[in-house]
Amino acid sequence: MLKFSKGYSTLIVWDGIMLVPVGLLLCIGFMGLYSTGLAGPIWSSSFFRQLIWLTIALGVIWTLRFINPKLYTDHAYRLYGALVLLLALTYLMPAVAGGRRWLLFAGIQFQPSEFGKIIVVLALAKYLAENQKKIDKFHFALVPLAIASGPAILIMGQPDLGTAIIFIATALAMMFWAGVAPLHLFIIIAPIISLITGFSFYTFSVWMLVVVLVVYFTNLSLKWGVINFTVNALFGTLAPTLWNKMQPYQQRRILTMLDAGADPHGAGYQVLQSRTAIGSGGVFGKGIGEGTQTHLRFLPVTDTDFIIAVIGEELGFIAILAALILFTWLLLRLVDRAATTQNQYASLIIIGFATVFLVHIFVNMGMASGLMPVTGLPLPFMSYGGSFLLTCMLMIGLSHYVLAGEL
């Protein structure tokens, strides 16, 4: 049972600098959502629903300020267990848009994987902070990876590859921040890179040369050097098998990233329309409600995956540049807070949240411009989505609370 800490709110000192980019990003996002909802009644639009979710998020954050952050440590593993259970329950739900990512509770539909980003960060931070004496042992690095991989595997089966990647990337970033040896991180990451480069003989050959050089210059024993080389070679040979196991739509998304024009009316359609929208906006945009790609419905999923394309078309490149500056400001502020706090648990939590934001920004912006496969990852504070907005706001709120409390 959660215990409330009376008078705890007096310890909270809100970081006004961090809140500025968040507030401005919300404003830009709401302008884009307002435009996408002009065709219908305002009360049924994404803009209005997002406003309701923002109100709920602010209320939840206000309530959490009265809970001692130490409870996040004490209940991290229990929350993790509940997350795994909820993710498993999604497989029993009816499919929505070809996936089983949502749970329906009391008439409210939500994605456990969104809140799972927070829970996995809390569980990872707890383990990493409590096992500092084992930081130099290789098997120490395997446990955080396992903590992230459990939910990631369940999420991949929903299917939601983009969110699963976030869990793994967050674990690696937090392990690096905790002080896991770079060589150990390389050994963990190398098979993944081998799998990716295995699709091309030349890139795979270059990568295996890199592996050999790393093994040689780090003075790994002959036994572990051979094991490392063999594992990477094996993963590289699995690339064709993995490709054949992919769903056709997944293969098309990867091919579209390489050449969107190869299938302009199929897999490449979304990316081409997104590029057209951004390019047609010019420097200052066409104005709210004046975007032809947006309002003639050439641009798909305008309020979620491609909200940045809507903003680029109607508010121009200047708005996209402003969003990038604000995201950079927010991320740098989070890293600064993580670096300056003396509490390792709080520091790890903030780095975990910063990584979640970074991957979302990188992938969403990349897919809107055709540099990344279309994975369906929304843009923080700007894309429509109740569960996602609540998760983003909670990460900002918890970043303050874990710093203010004695964990």
PyMOL commands that set and color helices and strands:
alter all, ss='L'
color gray80, all
select helices_A, chain A and resi 8-11+16-36+42-44+46-64+70-74+76-92+112-130+132-134+138-156+161-178+182-197+201-217+222-237+239-245+248-258+260-262+269-281+292-295+307-315+317-340+344-368+386-404
alter helices_A, ss='H'
color red, helices_A
select strands_A, chain A and resi 103-105+108-110
alter strands_A, ss='S'
color yellow, strands_A
deselect
rebuild
show_as cartoon
